[in-house]
């Protein structure tokens, strides 16, 4: 098909389907009944823009309509096929365009996805259209694809998995255990488990370094030196590496001139400052009537230290 004839097809298609009255008749006739009966075609509106890639614009024309359905606003995406030969993966292309229309809907401030109904209009030389318009049929194993894309995607909710189960997850257990507790636990409480995992699975030096930097930046502990010492004792294969990393973290913290969560290595000055801040916080919480057990949990202060604040 020549470029000129393609342009003629495109022009005619848009001239007719750009008329809402014509488009309404077209959709009422050709949409499957179970879809059409959910649409209020009196609300049919032409939407601007095109989702066809630049290199395909001479082969296809597309129209996007919005319509109110009994479940809210939806879209009908109509694609006219100008190619002289059908395309085997056309259903996948239609799915991509439908997703693009959904993305535009979200960018307009909506927080749920609309239903987008792809509709292919074909007038090629081969009859009947020889390929499936079910996008799952584009896969080499449609049945397997259906088990992935027609149900909830797999979810790893690490917050709900018991630590005892995480410890059985072989080489990924270290990552999972740290990320489960990074915001909620003192990492010193987990030092033995972490060291045992490191020693057992023999992680690379770079992995260990990344882990400790991550804990230093995103985690917290009241005893950074104790944390490093426990790792070194329980994972002797990495003792030298841990001490080197601790020194690097300390030097980096001194260069920045500020504490970020905590610094692994020598932090006595930081710990004193944190204790002072915790005491001030405890005084305020005590004056507000907060239960002592909660205050101890928030500030890591002992009963004797709280008694001194009340003296």
N, C-alpha and C positions, 0 to 999 in steps of 0.2 A: 504494500500500500504506500503510495507516494505521500510526501509531506503535505502536498496541497490537498489531497483527499482526506488526510487525517484532520487537517484544519477545518475542512467542510463538515466532517462528522461532528467535530467538537462544537462548531458554531451552531449547528442545527440542534444538537442535544441541549446546549445551554439556553438557546432561544426558547425551546419548549419547556424544559424542566425548570427554567428560571421563572416561569409563570406559576404562581402558587395554585391557581385553579387547575392547571394541567397536572402539576405535581401531586395535588391532592387526589385527583382521579387515578393517576398512575399508581400511587401507593395503596389506595383503597382496593384497586384491582389486583395488585401483585403481592402485597404483603400476605404471608400466611395468616389465616383467620385467627389463630391463637395469639398472634402479635397485633394484628390490626384492631382487634376488638378491645385492646387495652389503650389505644391511642384516641385522643380527641382531635380529629383532623381539622376541626374548626380553628385550632390554635396553631396550625402548621405555619412555620416561619422559616424563611431562608436565612442561613447563617453565612457569614463571610469567610473567605480564606479557602485554601486548598492544602491537602496533606500529601499530594503526590510528589515524589522526588523529581527534581529538575530533569533528570535524564529520562524520565518516563512521561513527561507532559505531552509528548507527541504521540503517545500510544494510548493514553487514557484521559478521560474527563471525570471530574468528581463534583458532587453537590452534597452539601450538608444541610439538613433541615432539623430544626428543633420542634418538638411537639410535647404537649402535656399528656402524660399517661396517668393511669389510676395509681401510680406509685411515684408521681412527681415528674420533673422535667426529664425528657429523654431525647435521643437524637436518632435520626435515620440517615445513614451515610450511603449515598448512591454512587456507584462507580460504573461508568460505561466503558466497555472493553473495545478499543479500536484496533487491536492487533488482529492480523489475519489468521494467526494461530493461537489457540488457547494456551494459557500458562498453567503448568502443573501445580505451582505453589501459589496460585492466586488467593486461595483462602488465607494463607499466612499473611500475604500483603494486606488483605482486607482487615485482618486482626490488628496489624500494625497501625493502620489508619484509624481504626476504632479506638485503640489505646491513645493515639495522639489527640483525638477528639476528647477523650476523657481527661487527659492532662490539661487541655485548654479550659475545660470546665472547672477543674480545681484551681487553676490560675486566676479564675474570675472570682475567687473567694469562697467557693463551695467546699464542704468538707466530707462529702460522700460522692461516690462515683455514679454517673448516670448510665443507664442502659443505652448502648449505641448499637443499632441494628444495621450491620453491613448488608447492602443489597447490590448484587452484581447484575448489570444489564449488558447482555452479550449479543452481538450481531455479526459474528465472524462467518467465515466460509465453511467451517466444519460444523456439522449438525449431527447429533446433539452435542452440547458442551461436554467434553469427554472426561473432565476431572471433577472430583468431589469439591464441594464448597464448605465442607466441614473441616475446620482448621486442624483438628487432631489427625485427620487423614494425611496431613503433610509429613507426619513423622514416619520413620521406618518401622516403628512398632506402635501403632495407634492405641492398642489396648494398654500397653504399659504407660504411654503418655497420658491416657485417661486417668490412670490411678494417681498421677501427679497433679494434673491440672483441673480435675473435677472434684477435688476435695481440699480440705485445709492443708496448707503447706506445713512441712515439718517444723516444729518449734522446740528449741532447746532453752527452756526456762531454768537457768542455772539456780535461780533463787529458791526453787522448790525441791531441788535434788539434795537429799541428805549427804553430809560430808562423807559418811561411811561408804556411800555408793560412789561418790566422786573419786574416792581414793582407789577404786577398782578400775578406773577408766584409763589405765596404762599411761602412755606418754602425754596425753592431753590433760591428765588430772591436775598437774601443777598449774597450768593456765586457768583451769576452771575454778580451782579452790581459791586462788588469789582474787580472781575477778568476782567471785561470789561475795567475798568478805571485804573487798578493798575499801568500801565506804562505811562499813558498820562494825568492824572488829579491829582491835589492836593487833597488828601483824606479829607482835611478839608471841601472842597466844598460838599462832599457827607455825611458828618457826621450826619446831621439831618435825611436823608433818611435811613442811616444805623441804627441809633439808633431806629427809628420808626419800622423798620423791626425786630430788635432784641427784642424790647419790645412786639411787636404784636405776634410774633411766639414763644417766650419763648425758645430760643435755650439753649442748655446745657452750663454749665460753661466751659467745655473742648472745645466746639465748639467756644465759644467767645474767649477763650484764644488762640486757634489756629489761629483764624481770625486776632487778633491783632498782634500776632507774625509775621504772614505773611505780614501784612501791614507794620510793622516796618522793615522787612528785604527786601521786594521787592518794597514797595511804596515810596512816598515822600510827605512831607508837609512842609510848612514854619512855622507852629505853632503846634507842637506836643502837648503842654499843652492844647491849645484850642480845639484840636481834642478830647482829652480824656474828657475835661470838657463838651463838647457838648454831647458826648455819655452818660456821667453820668447824665446830666440834662434831656435829652430826653428819657432815658431808666432807670428810677429810680430803677427798680427792680434789676438792675445789678451794681448800683453805687459803692458799696463796692468792687465788683469783679473787675471792671475796674480800680479802684485806686490801688488795690493790683497788678494787672497785670502791670500797669504802673510803679510801684515801682520795680517790678522784672525786667522789661525791662531796667530801668535806671541802676540798680545794675549790670545787665549783661553787659551793655555798658561800665560802668566804669571798670569792671573787664577786659574786652578786651582791654581797653585803646584806642579804636578807634570808630569812628562813622560809622555806616553802613546805608546809606540812610538818616535815621533820627531815633532818639530814642524817644519813647513815654515816657512822664514824664518830669522832669525838664531838660531842654537842653539849658539854656541860653548861656553857653559857646560855645556850638556847633553852635547855631544860629548866634552868633557874628562872629565866624569863617566863616560860610557860607556867611554871608553878605559881609565880606571882600573879599571873593573869587568872589562873584557876582559883586562887584564893579570893581575888576580887569578885569573880563570878559567883563563888560560893557564898560570900557575904551578901550579895544581892539576892541570891536565891533563898537564903535563910530568912532574910528580912521580908521576902515575899511569901513565906510560909510553905515553900516547896519541901516535900518529904525528904528526910536525910538520905534514904536509900537512892532516890533519884539524883540528888546532888552528888553523892559519891560516884554514881555511874557517869555523870556528866563531867566531873572534874578530877576523878581519880584520887581524891583526897580521902584520908582515913578518918575514922571516928575521932581519934585524938587530935588530928589537925583541925577538924571542924569544931571540936570543943575549945581549942585555943582561939579560934576566930570569935567565939561567943564570949570569951573571958573579958 
